[in-house]
Each structure stands twice: as C-alpha cells, then as structure tokens.
Amino acid sequence: MDAVRIYGGNCLSGQTKIQGSKNASLPILAATLLIDGTCEIVNCPDISDVYHMLRLLESLGCRVCRKADVIRIDTCRVAECDMPADSVGVMRSSIMLLGALLARMGEVAMEYPGGCVIGKRPIDLHLCALRRMGVEIMEGPEEFCARACRLHGAVHELPFVSVGVTENLILAAVLAEGETVIHPAAREPEIQALCEFLVSAGGKINGAGTDRLVIEGVKKLCPVRFRVPADRIVAGTYLTACMCAGGRVFLEDAPCCQMESVIACAENMGVHLRPSPEGLLVEGRACRRLGENLVTAVYPGFPTDLQSPFMAVMALSGQGGQIEETVFENRFRIVPELVKMGADIRVKGNCACVCAGTRLCNTIVEAKELRGGAALIVAALAAEGTGIVTNRHYIDRGYEDITRSLRELGADVELA
Ligand code: EPZ
C-alpha cells in the first residue's frame, strides 16, 4: 500500500543522519545546464523530486550517472529544449529549468509546472522578470514557449520575495550580457548554496544571503564538484517528532545555524536543545504553549515548510497555539485530518487556532501534500493506538526514507 503504519505512544531515543537538502539540490541540478562538461553533485537526497529532475535533464540530452551519494551530470550533448510533461507537471521546481535552458539553448517549450497544492502557485513573476531580460514568451493554455537570442542583464525590483523567482533569475543572469540586480532577493540557505555552486564554477555573484543580489554575467562556467548542504526542513521535521513523542534524539548534520527561528520556537515550547557543528541534540517533549503566534515568513523568519509539523506539535502536546501562514494561501490542509484524530482546530483566513487540552487517537488519515503528510506521521507518533497515513508518495517527494529515519530515532513505524 502507498502508506505508513505508526504505532503511537513510544518515546523516541536514537540518532539519524539528516539527508541533503531537496530545495538546494533541485536548483543546483538545473544549474548544471549552464556548464558545458561534467559536474559532480554530492549528498543529493534519494527522493522522487530529484529523480524527476534527473529525468528532465536526461530528456534534454544530459548523461546522468548516480553512484552512492555522487551524481555525475555530463551536459555536453544537450540538444533538446522540450521536456516530458509527466516530469514537468509533477513538481514545482521544473520551473527552475526555464532560466537555465534560456541561458544554454536560447529557447524552451514546457508545460506549466506542478507541485504541492498549497496555493495557486502562479509563475507570473517568473515570466514578467524574464521578459525584462530580453525573453520573448508565448503563453498557451497548456504550455508556454520562451525564446531569447541573447539574455541581457536587468534591474529587478520585485513586488515581494520569491525563492523560485530569485533562483530562476540567478540562472538566467549568470551568463547574460551585463549586470543583473535582484531586490528583494530571497535569503534562504538554498539560494546561498546555489550561489556558492555557481561562484565555484566561475560565476560572479555578490550579496548571497542578503536581500540584494548583484550578478555580473560571464562568458563561461567550468565543471565543478559540489556538496549539497543538509536539509533544514527535514531536520526540523524530526525535531517536531521528538517534540510530540518525547525522548532524546540526536539529528546528525542538522544545519543548526540555518534553523535559528525554529530552534527558538521549540525552546519556547519547553524542549531542551543543544545545537553543535555536528548536529542537534533534542530532549523532552513540548510542554508549554507558545507565548505568541507562530507566524511564517521568508528566511530568516519561521519557515512555512515547518508550519504543518508545528501545528501537529501544538495539537499533540495539548498546549494548543495560534498559527498565521503568510507565504501560501492554502497551507492548512492537514487540519481536517488532525480533526479526524480528535484535534479542535479553527481556521479563519490565513490563521489557525489550535485549541488546548485535546487527546488525539490514531486512525486512518490522508496526506494531501509533502509537508502536511510528514506532519501527520509526526502527530501519529504521539497519538493513542495505531495510525495509518495514506498517499505516502507525497512524503517520498522530500524525505529519503521517513520510516527508516524514524525507526533510527526509536519510533515504531513501518511501510503499509
Ligand atoms: C520554494 O517554493 C520551495 N520549493 C517551497 O518548498 C517553499 O515553501 C517556498 O519556496 C517558500 O520558502 C522549492 O524550493 C522547490 P515562492 P516556491 O516563489 O519557489 C507566490 C517544500 O515543501 N508567487 O517563494 O514556489 C507563491 O504563490 C516546498 O519543499 C507568485 O505569486 O515559493 C507564494 O504564495 C513547498 N508568483 C509566494 O509567492 C510567482 O511567479 C512565495 O512562493 C511566484 C511565486
């Protein structure tokens, strides 16, 4: 079955190594198209979104070879600019190929990207910004075509921060003619990793990690070997597993310096944390209601991708809490499933109020998207009885093997 079975009520004890970052790997894999030759990307997670990105690269003519945690990508024979719809439509990050292919080939034809149904997720900002760099775009009902004889730099004053738009513009700008300014640029660690990758290949990018990026186009980039950083969202998910179930766990390689807002929130909820360069030690379960609302924001604010797991903590700890989701307009999709388990959660607009004092019982619940699915497994660890979370394929998009990792932390879970 495409599901996970969880035997709730066990305290956790153990350690697990945090996988490479999905949201850093995907733009970096797309960026290899900018480099004529063979790049080696190390520590890419073995997840379905990476599989789909590699399929897209192969469909374009790249030769891809994965050995252990090293992916070799040879782009010398890139010739196509048309990608298989089933891989484009299944994930949002296929849009990352737009900027890279325009820079490499000068034209792209592709379906509109898919991805988790956590909001409308339009690409209007992507297309508008690329037009400013000399790209001609013809939008059809199912797909769009983009063409640029020669990409040129531009000053982008964006209406709001977008991770994907920042990434796409970096990929379009790094080989473009002249200078490109992106403001406000996203500051996420995944953007910083992309910039580090491109600078190591010879790109000229200033301001990584700030809200203003300045990119000077260069003629050519050279092949490199690059290690993807650990995944801060996966680390935060397993932090919430301990916050729900209690116990003592060590999250090896957890990028603590990228998790300050999450660590502060967990400590405010009564959990003892010991961050170190080696990883994150977590002790105890959440035993306090958060003093103020949990408000998601762009980095370095609280990450929207951990909003659902923290909602599970608020419900399972019995402490309750208030959540305000400011990034996506439909990211409370786990609420009906947590209510099936006995939670009392009221949603009004982009705010959710988790009532205190409820005891949750496991039942059959449905994952509807990636992070909400992981949050339901986290919730089931601490609820009474045996639970089933269906649609595991959503969770496999971003977690290498969530049942293996949770078993390493002492949870009683299995594939169902
Ligand atoms: C990236 O999505 C991540 N995905 C998301 O992680 C993450 O939640 C999000 O950034 C915010 O941090 C990847 O990196 C593959 P945005 P992205 O553009 O780039 C609106 C996960 O679980 N918008 O910063 O799509 C958009 O609708 C995933 O790993 C437009 O309106 O996010 C959203 O409301 C989920 N027009 C807001 O901006 C556009 O052209 C922020 O989205 C583009 C975006």
Residues whose N, C-alpha, C, O or C-beta is under 5 A from the ligand:
A	BS01	EPZ	N23 R92 S93 G119 R121 P122 I123 D124 L125 H126 V161 S162 V163 G164 V165 T304 D305 V327 F328 L370 R371
